[in-house]
Amino acid sequence: MQQQHPGNDNLFAVEQPSSGDGNETVEEASPAGGPQRVGWFRVCFDEDRWCVSAHVRRVRRAEPLDYALACCDVAAAVPILGKYLESLGTLTAIAAWIGRNASGTAAWLSGAANQISGRHSGTPPEPGALEALSAAALAGLVAADAPVVLGPAPDGVAPFRRTRRLRSRYLYRSAVRYGDAPQQLLDVWRRPDLPGGQAPVLVFVPGGGWLHGGRQLQGYSLMSHLADRGWVCVSVQYRVAPRHPWPRHIRDVRAAVAWARAHIDEFGGDPRFVAVAGCSAGGHLAALTGLTPHDADFNAELAPGADPSVDAVVGLYGRYDWMDRSTRERDEFVRFIEKIVVRRSLEGHHDVFENASPIARVHPDAPPFLVIHGDSDHVIPVGEAHTFVQRLRSVSRSAVTYLEIPGAGHGFDLTDPHSTHAAIHATSHFLEAVHRNHHLTTHRLRPCAQPQ
């Protein structure tokens, strides 16, 4: 009897390039009974017999999305022209996600439109309400003689409308390479009059559903605020699915952190203190980076001796669990990850999903965490943050701080000035408190040969 091997569960697997330029193919041998890649397409065999029946079963189970992604893979692998066609796969994946989550997407877009136009769906926050929430969240971390003050109230302008002005004021160097792939670029934000060598560092990871990893728009409010207070900030661009499946995302973020440890002093930063923050998918990548500094698979593309560890983590409306299918929303998310991001099934590759879930990687030596989430998030429900914070607090010896912002939805840092104001000030208070206490840390994780 022929045996069907799990291998890559994607129906029409195409070899992914190692360099990230999308223009070469690789022949990879596998042991008998496993998948083999020849040129662009995968051939399955079982002890020298072609597994025709296995391929027939896969084709019968195929959905239109599988065929569409397979065509996009082939287009992206075309020599010379392929790199210009990679966006087809991204657009296909985005369309699939919107189609399967129409109600949540509509609610998110409606809320964002109301916030941009100044028509908030709920009651505007009372004066001092967000300060009180931030102070309560940071109690025990921020000194009593350094109260949490949010500063002047925002003027009601949506944060994304300020991006050009903020970028022109604080962007110090653009498109700095941290790796060999074309997508491995970062921007450095700092004050032009910053003294060299002593500024704490924040690496910011933008979101985009693991389908978009650009440096545009996201994080501008936070990075400009910290830069004004004397920080050096780095905004990271990374490779994304479906052309670059998991774990390319996390490997790029690790490479960016290692670059900061090795080179940020050239831009006035202090490599002895590097924090990481991210929003949405970037929040997931930031949390995973902070929790797994020794993971051999995630560090596979780093140079010997590179240091991808971080001293603090900030997650804004992030996703922290890739395995939970307990609700319809969570099940749809896992299906999306299976088909588009990982290109493998949870059932056949449980270890891949578990290792990619921050909630499954918590441990006592985790760095200090700040988790921020809105209670009106229709894309990643706030319960995701509750569960992660509870799990992390149950084991971590470091501070685990949680701020829940009333009325804030997904992507509030682009559309909602009040929620953004609260989040960036709470983040700066948290990071500066951790930075002040950094010299008291008795144990710091360092890369080693053994995976965590």
C-alpha positions as CSV (number, residue, x, y, z in Angstrom):
1,M,0.0,0.0,0.0
2,Q,1.3,3.4,-0.9
3,Q,1.7,5.8,2.0
4,Q,0.9,9.5,1.8
5,H,3.5,11.6,3.6
6,P,2.7,14.9,5.0
7,G,5.7,16.9,3.7
8,N,4.5,20.3,2.6
9,D,0.7,20.4,2.8
10,N,0.4,23.0,0.1
11,L,-1.1,21.4,-3.0
12,F,1.3,23.0,-5.5
13,A,4.5,23.7,-3.6
14,V,7.1,25.8,-5.4
15,E,10.6,26.0,-4.3
16,Q,11.2,29.3,-2.3
17,P,14.5,31.0,-3.1
18,S,17.1,31.3,-0.4
19,S,18.4,34.7,-1.3
20,G,15.0,36.5,-1.5
21,D,15.3,37.8,-5.0
22,G,12.8,35.2,-6.4
23,N,14.9,34.4,-9.5
24,E,16.6,31.1,-8.9
25,T,15.4,27.5,-8.5
26,V,16.9,24.8,-6.3
27,E,17.0,21.1,-6.5
28,E,16.7,19.5,-3.1
29,A,16.9,15.8,-2.4
30,S,14.9,14.1,0.4
31,P,14.9,10.6,1.9
32,A,12.8,7.9,0.4
33,G,9.1,8.4,1.3
34,G,9.4,12.2,1.6
35,P,8.9,15.1,-0.8
36,Q,11.5,16.0,-3.4
37,R,11.8,19.3,-5.1
38,V,12.9,19.3,-8.8
39,G,13.2,22.7,-10.4
40,W,10.0,24.7,-9.6
41,F,7.7,21.8,-8.7
42,R,7.7,19.1,-6.0
43,V,7.6,15.5,-6.9
44,C,6.5,13.0,-4.3
45,F,7.7,9.4,-4.4
46,D,7.5,6.4,-2.2
47,E,10.3,3.9,-2.5
48,D,10.9,4.6,-6.2
49,R,7.2,4.6,-7.0
50,W,5.4,7.8,-8.0
51,C,2.6,8.7,-5.5
52,V,0.1,9.5,-8.2
53,S,-2.8,8.7,-5.8
54,A,-1.5,11.2,-3.2
55,H,-1.4,13.9,-5.8
56,V,-4.9,13.0,-7.0
57,R,-6.2,13.3,-3.4
58,R,-4.5,16.7,-3.0
59,V,-6.0,18.0,-6.2
60,R,-9.5,16.8,-5.2
61,R,-9.2,18.7,-1.9
62,A,-7.9,21.9,-3.6
63,E,-9.8,25.1,-3.3
64,P,-9.7,28.0,-5.7
65,L,-7.3,29.8,-3.4
66,D,-4.9,26.9,-3.7
67,Y,-4.8,27.2,-7.5
68,A,-4.5,31.0,-7.3
69,L,-1.6,30.8,-4.9
70,A,0.1,28.1,-7.0
71,C,-0.2,30.4,-10.1
72,C,1.2,33.3,-8.2
73,D,4.1,31.1,-7.0
74,V,5.0,30.1,-10.5
75,A,4.7,33.8,-11.7
76,A,7.0,35.0,-8.9
77,A,9.6,32.3,-9.8
78,V,9.9,33.4,-13.5
79,P,13.5,34.6,-14.1
80,I,14.0,38.4,-14.3
81,L,10.3,39.2,-14.3
82,G,9.4,37.2,-11.1
83,K,10.4,39.9,-8.6
84,Y,7.9,42.3,-10.2
85,L,5.1,39.7,-9.9
86,E,5.5,38.9,-6.2
87,S,2.8,41.3,-5.3
88,L,0.2,39.1,-7.1
89,G,0.5,36.6,-4.3
90,T,0.1,39.3,-1.7
91,L,-3.0,40.7,-3.3
92,T,-4.5,37.2,-3.7
93,A,-3.9,36.5,0.0
94,I,-5.4,39.8,1.1
95,A,-8.4,39.2,-1.0
96,A,-8.9,35.8,0.4
97,W,-8.6,37.1,4.0
98,I,-11.1,39.9,3.4
99,G,-13.5,37.4,1.7
100,R,-13.4,35.0,4.7
101,N,-13.7,37.8,7.3
102,A,-16.0,40.2,5.6
103,S,-17.9,41.2,8.8
104,G,-14.8,41.8,10.9
105,T,-13.2,43.8,8.0
106,A,-16.3,45.9,7.6
107,A,-16.5,46.7,11.3
108,W,-12.8,47.6,11.4
109,L,-13.0,49.9,8.3
110,S,-16.1,51.6,9.7
111,G,-14.5,52.2,13.0
112,A,-11.3,53.5,11.4
113,A,-13.4,55.9,9.1
114,N,-15.3,57.2,12.1
115,Q,-12.0,57.9,14.0
116,I,-10.4,59.6,11.1
117,S,-13.4,61.9,10.6
118,G,-13.6,62.6,14.3
119,R,-16.9,60.7,14.8
120,H,-16.1,58.3,17.6
121,S,-18.5,55.4,18.0
122,G,-18.2,55.6,21.8
123,T,-18.0,58.4,24.4
124,P,-14.8,60.4,24.2
125,P,-12.5,59.7,27.2
126,E,-13.0,61.9,30.2
127,P,-10.1,64.2,31.1
128,G,-7.6,62.2,33.1
129,A,-9.2,58.8,32.4
130,L,-6.4,57.5,30.1
131,E,-3.7,58.9,32.5
132,A,-5.4,56.9,35.4
133,L,-5.4,53.7,33.3
134,S,-1.8,54.2,32.3
135,A,-0.7,54.9,35.9
136,A,-2.5,51.8,37.1
137,A,-1.0,49.6,34.4
138,L,2.6,50.9,35.2
139,A,2.2,50.8,39.0
140,G,5.2,49.2,40.6
141,L,7.4,49.8,37.5
142,V,7.4,53.6,37.3
143,A,8.7,55.3,40.5
144,A,6.1,57.0,42.7
145,D,8.0,60.3,42.3
146,A,7.8,60.0,38.5
147,P,4.0,60.0,37.8
148,V,2.6,59.0,34.5
149,V,1.8,62.2,32.6
150,L,0.4,62.0,29.1
151,G,1.2,65.6,28.2
152,P,-1.1,68.0,26.3
153,A,-4.3,66.5,24.9
154,P,-4.2,65.6,21.2
155,D,-5.8,68.0,18.8
156,G,-8.1,65.4,17.2
157,V,-6.1,65.0,14.0
158,A,-5.7,61.3,12.8
159,P,-2.1,60.2,13.4
160,F,-1.5,59.1,9.8
161,R,-2.1,62.7,8.6
162,R,1.1,63.7,10.5
163,T,3.4,61.1,8.9
164,R,5.1,63.4,6.4
165,R,5.9,66.0,8.9
166,L,7.2,63.5,11.5
167,R,9.3,61.6,8.9
168,S,10.9,64.8,7.6
169,R,11.8,65.9,11.2
170,Y,13.2,62.6,12.7
171,L,14.2,60.3,9.8
172,Y,18.0,60.3,10.0
173,R,18.9,57.6,7.5
174,S,16.7,55.6,5.1
175,A,17.0,52.2,3.5
176,V,20.0,51.0,5.5
177,R,20.8,47.3,4.6
178,Y,20.8,44.8,7.5
179,G,21.0,41.7,5.2
180,D,21.6,40.6,1.7
181,A,18.0,40.2,0.5
182,P,16.5,43.2,-1.3
183,Q,13.7,43.5,1.3
184,Q,16.1,43.6,4.3
185,L,16.1,47.3,4.8
186,L,15.6,49.6,7.8
187,D,15.2,53.3,8.6
188,V,17.0,55.0,11.5
189,W,15.0,57.7,13.4
190,R,16.8,60.1,15.8
191,R,17.2,63.7,16.7
192,P,19.8,65.5,14.5
193,D,21.4,66.9,17.7
194,L,21.6,63.6,19.5
195,P,24.9,63.0,21.4
196,G,26.7,59.9,20.2
197,G,27.0,56.6,22.0
198,Q,24.5,56.6,24.9
199,A,21.0,56.6,23.4
200,P,18.8,53.6,24.2
201,V,17.5,51.8,21.1
202,L,14.0,50.7,19.9
203,V,13.6,48.3,17.0
204,F,10.1,48.7,15.6
205,V,8.4,45.9,13.6
206,P,5.4,47.0,11.5
207,G,2.4,44.9,11.0
208,G,0.6,43.7,7.9
209,G,-0.8,40.3,8.5
210,W,2.5,38.7,7.6
211,L,1.7,39.7,4.0
212,H,3.1,43.3,4.2
213,G,6.3,44.2,5.9
214,G,7.0,47.8,4.7
215,R,8.4,50.7,6.8
216,Q,5.8,53.2,5.6
217,L,3.3,54.9,8.0
218,Q,3.3,52.5,10.9
219,G,5.1,53.4,14.2
220,Y,5.7,57.0,13.2
221,S,4.0,58.5,16.2
222,L,5.8,56.2,18.7
223,M,9.3,56.6,17.0
224,S,9.1,60.3,16.7
225,H,8.0,60.6,20.4
226,L,10.9,58.5,21.6
227,A,13.4,60.2,19.2
228,D,12.4,63.5,20.7
229,R,13.2,62.1,24.1
230,G,16.7,61.0,23.0
231,W,16.2,57.5,21.7
232,V,17.4,56.0,18.5
233,C,14.7,54.0,16.7
234,V,14.9,51.5,13.9
235,S,12.0,50.7,11.6
236,V,12.4,47.3,10.0
237,Q,11.2,46.0,6.6
238,Y,11.1,42.2,6.3
239,R,10.2,39.5,3.8
240,V,6.6,38.3,3.8
241,A,4.3,35.6,2.7
242,P,3.1,34.0,0.5
243,R,6.3,34.2,-1.6
244,H,8.5,34.0,1.6
245,P,6.7,31.6,4.0
246,W,7.4,31.3,7.6
247,P,9.9,31.5,9.3
248,R,11.5,34.0,7.0
249,H,9.6,36.8,8.9
250,I,11.1,36.1,12.3
251,R,14.6,35.4,10.9
252,D,14.6,38.9,9.3
253,V,13.5,40.5,12.6
254,R,16.3,38.7,14.4
255,A,18.8,39.8,11.8
256,A,17.6,43.4,12.3
257,V,18.0,43.2,16.1
258,A,21.5,41.6,15.6
259,W,22.4,44.4,13.2
260,A,21.3,47.0,15.9
261,R,23.5,45.3,18.5
262,A,26.5,45.4,16.1
263,H,26.1,48.7,14.3
264,I,23.7,51.1,16.1
265,D,26.6,52.9,17.8
266,E,27.4,54.2,14.4
267,F,24.1,56.2,14.6
268,G,24.5,57.3,18.2
269,G,22.7,54.4,19.8
270,D,23.8,52.3,22.8
271,P,24.0,48.6,21.8
272,R,23.9,47.6,25.4
273,F,20.1,48.4,25.6
274,V,17.9,47.3,22.7
275,A,14.1,47.0,23.0
276,V,11.7,45.8,20.4
277,A,8.1,46.8,19.7
278,G,5.6,45.9,17.0
279,C,1.9,46.2,16.1
280,S,-0.5,43.5,14.9
281,A,1.7,40.9,13.1
282,G,4.7,43.0,14.2
283,G,3.5,42.6,17.8
284,H,3.6,38.8,17.3
285,L,7.1,39.0,15.8
286,A,8.3,41.3,18.6
287,A,7.0,39.1,21.3
288,L,8.5,36.0,19.7
289,T,11.8,37.7,19.3
290,G,11.8,38.6,23.0
291,L,10.9,35.1,24.2
292,T,13.2,33.0,22.0
293,P,16.7,34.5,21.8
294,H,18.3,31.0,21.6
295,D,16.0,29.3,19.0
296,A,18.3,27.6,16.5
297,D,15.8,27.6,13.7
298,F,15.0,31.3,14.0
299,N,18.7,32.1,14.3
300,A,19.7,29.9,11.3
301,E,20.6,32.9,9.1
302,L,22.6,34.8,11.7
303,A,26.3,35.1,11.6
304,P,28.3,33.3,14.3
305,G,28.4,35.4,17.5
306,A,25.4,37.6,16.4
307,D,23.2,38.7,19.3
308,P,19.4,38.8,18.7
309,S,18.4,39.2,22.3
310,V,16.3,42.2,23.5
311,D,16.0,44.0,26.8
312,A,12.3,44.8,26.6
313,V,9.2,44.1,24.5
314,V,6.2,46.2,23.6
315,G,3.3,44.5,21.7
316,L,0.5,46.6,20.3
317,Y,-2.7,44.8,19.4
318,G,-0.6,41.7,18.6
319,R,-1.5,38.0,17.8
320,Y,0.1,35.6,20.3
321,D,-1.5,32.2,19.6
322,W,-1.2,30.3,16.2
323,M,-2.9,27.1,17.5
324,D,-6.2,28.0,19.2
325,R,-9.3,27.1,17.1
326,S,-11.8,27.5,19.8
327,T,-13.9,30.2,18.1
328,R,-14.9,30.8,14.5
329,E,-12.6,33.9,14.3
330,R,-9.7,31.9,15.7
331,D,-10.4,29.0,13.3
332,E,-10.4,31.3,10.3
333,F,-7.2,32.8,11.4
334,V,-5.5,29.4,11.7
335,R,-6.7,28.4,8.3
336,F,-5.3,31.7,6.9
337,I,-1.9,30.9,8.6
338,E,-2.0,27.3,7.2
339,K,-2.7,28.2,3.6
340,I,-0.8,31.5,3.2
341,V,1.8,32.2,5.8
342,V,3.2,28.8,6.8
343,R,1.9,26.8,3.8
344,R,1.6,23.7,6.0
345,S,-1.2,22.3,8.1
346,L,-1.5,22.6,11.9
347,E,-2.4,18.9,12.1
348,G,0.6,17.7,10.2
349,H,3.2,20.3,11.6
350,H,2.0,21.1,15.1
351,D,5.5,21.8,16.2
352,V,5.9,24.6,13.6
353,F,2.8,26.4,14.9
354,E,3.6,25.8,18.5
355,N,7.1,27.2,18.1
356,A,5.7,30.3,16.3
357,S,3.2,31.0,19.1
358,P,4.5,33.4,21.8
359,I,2.0,32.0,24.3
360,A,3.7,28.6,24.0
361,R,7.2,30.1,24.4
362,V,6.8,31.9,27.8
363,H,9.5,31.2,30.4
364,P,10.8,32.7,33.6
365,D,13.7,34.6,32.0
366,A,11.5,36.6,29.6
367,P,12.4,40.3,29.3
368,P,10.0,42.9,30.6
369,F,6.8,43.1,28.5
370,L,4.2,45.8,27.9
371,V,1.1,44.6,26.1
372,I,-1.3,47.2,24.8
373,H,-4.7,46.3,23.2
374,G,-8.0,48.0,22.5
375,D,-11.2,46.6,23.8
376,S,-13.0,47.3,20.5
377,D,-10.6,45.4,18.2
378,H,-12.6,43.5,15.6
379,V,-9.5,41.9,13.9
380,I,-7.7,40.5,16.9
381,P,-10.1,40.3,19.8
382,V,-8.9,41.6,23.2
383,G,-9.2,38.1,24.7
384,E,-6.0,37.2,22.8
385,A,-4.1,39.7,24.9
386,H,-5.8,38.7,28.1
387,T,-4.8,35.1,27.7
388,F,-1.2,35.9,26.7
389,V,-0.6,38.3,29.6
390,Q,-2.0,35.8,32.1
391,R,0.2,33.0,30.8
392,L,3.3,35.2,30.8
393,R,2.6,36.6,34.3
394,S,2.3,33.1,35.7
395,V,5.9,32.3,34.8
396,S,8.0,35.4,34.1
397,R,10.3,36.9,36.8
398,S,10.3,40.3,34.9
399,A,7.6,42.9,34.8
400,V,4.5,42.1,32.7
401,T,2.5,45.3,32.1
402,Y,-0.9,45.4,30.4
403,L,-2.8,48.5,29.2
404,E,-6.3,48.1,27.7
405,I,-7.6,51.2,26.0
406,P,-11.4,51.7,26.0
407,G,-12.9,52.1,22.5
408,A,-9.6,51.5,20.7
409,G,-9.8,49.3,17.6
410,H,-7.3,47.6,15.4
411,G,-4.7,49.9,14.0
412,F,-5.7,52.7,16.3
413,D,-2.2,54.2,16.1
414,L,-3.0,55.3,12.6
415,T,-6.6,56.6,13.1
416,D,-7.3,57.4,16.7
417,P,-5.4,60.3,18.2
418,H,-6.6,59.8,21.8
419,S,-5.7,56.1,21.9
420,T,-2.4,56.8,20.2
421,H,-1.6,59.5,22.7
422,A,-2.2,57.1,25.6
423,A,-0.3,54.3,24.0
424,I,2.9,56.2,23.1
425,H,3.2,57.9,26.5
426,A,2.6,54.6,28.3
427,T,5.2,53.0,26.1
428,S,7.8,55.7,26.7
429,H,7.2,55.6,30.5
430,F,7.6,51.8,30.4
431,L,10.7,51.7,28.3
432,E,12.4,54.5,30.2
433,A,11.7,52.8,33.5
434,V,13.1,49.5,32.2
435,H,16.1,51.4,30.8
436,R,16.7,53.0,34.2
437,N,16.5,49.7,36.0
438,H,18.6,47.8,33.4
439,H,21.7,47.9,35.5
440,L,19.9,46.0,38.2
441,T,19.2,43.0,35.9
442,T,20.9,40.0,37.4
443,H,20.4,37.6,34.5
444,R,20.4,38.4,30.8
445,L,19.8,36.0,28.0
446,R,22.5,35.5,25.4
447,P,22.7,33.5,22.2
448,C,24.2,30.0,22.7
449,A,24.5,26.8,20.7
450,Q,21.5,25.1,22.4
451,P,18.0,26.0,21.2
452,Q,15.5,27.1,23.8
